[in-house]
Amino acid sequence: MDERQSQIREGAGLEESRINQDFIDFLRKWSTPALLVIALIFGVVAYRNWSTTRERDRIDRAFEELSLVAASGDALPEQYLRVARERGNVRGVGSMARLGAADAWLRAARKGVAPGAAIGPDGELLTEEDLLDAAGVDHALSQAEALYREVLEANRTRSGGTLHAASALFGLGAIAESRGSIGDAEGFYQQVIELAETRAFPQIAAIARARIAGLGELGDVPEPMRRAEVPVEPEAAAESRDELDFEMFGPGFMEQLEGQPAPGADGAEGAPGQDGQGAGDQGTGDGGGGDGERGAGDGGAG
């Protein structure tokens, strides 16, 4: 009791009340700014997550559209260029789409048919207007060349554009080969080697060297023949058992063959001879040779 009384101090309650009041004043002064800061932090984090998801979805949609066009097998160049226009802000998609369009023009020039030409199950063009003449082939090569050069200029100096630039140079080399400009083709492949060695892509450089080595094996490529110009091989005459002319064996051959006993049987008669002579079968014939031997009949039936 005396100890508790000794701990009682005068004004202790007022001091405790003042401490509580100071805490309340602190909360009133700083709670609102603190809550705003916390809310701002959560808002920034949420925005970054939303922005990252949105950017990822945008990239996924761009590559999905490009993949759908490429998966069609024989897409039109305009389909690739539409993706390049609409999704060109996605890094890499614009160059890949333009490369696809250039490849489509190059394939058309090599086949000699317009891009997207309808071909029947027999390999014939459904529309004769889709067949390219010399001017049409040159136009297709020019379109492909322009697109390859556009991709090359956009990626030649870009650190992440090595593969796109190399693909464009390979395409330009293929166009030069198609035009018979072997020297120009070798020049493009040499640029591929220099680019690949600078950017540490030895596999690409090896492919370019192999292409250069194969240029010497190219000769004058003959102009492909139209299907109508290909000589038609005469069809072999169909023969069947029913069409065989059995009369070549002599009159009544089938009837005599059906009534003849099996060869080698005792007493078997020989086949009728022609011009008075006949051949005896194995066995004993009435007019044949000795027993058990193949004999010649003198005349008539053996």
PEPELIN-V990736 format. One line per field, one symbol per residue. ss: DSSP state (H for helix, E for strand, C for the rest). phi: phi as a letter, one per 30 degrees, with the letter a starting at -180 (. if undefined). A space follows every 10 residues. Layout:
BEGIN
ss=???
phi=???
END
This chain:
BEGIN
ss=CHHHHHHCCC CHHHHHHHHH HHHHHHHHHH HHHHHHHHHH HHHHHHHHHH HHHHHHHHHH HHHHHHHHHH HCCCCCHHHH HHHHHHCCCC CCHHHHHHHH HHHHHHHHHH HCECCCCCEC CCCCECCHHH ECCHHHHHHH HHHHHHHHHH HHHHHCCCHH HHHHHHHHHH HHHHHHHHCC CHHHHHHHHH HHHHHHHHCC CHHHHHHHHH HHHHHCCCCC CCCCCCHHHC CCCCCCCCCC HHHCCHHHHC CCHHHHHHCC CCCCCCCCCC CCCECCEEEC CCCCCCCCCC CCCCCEECCC CC
phi=.dddddddcd iddddddddd dddddddddc dddddddddd dddddddddd dddddddddd dddddddddd ddjbddeddd ddddddcddd djdddddddd dddddddddd dibdeiddcd ddidddbddd dddddddddd dddddddddd ddddbdcddc cddddddddd dddddddddi cddddddddd ddddddddci bddddddddd ddddddddcd dddddddddd dcddddddcb ddddcddddj diddddddcd dddjddiddd dddchibbcd ddjccdccdd dicdccddli dd
END
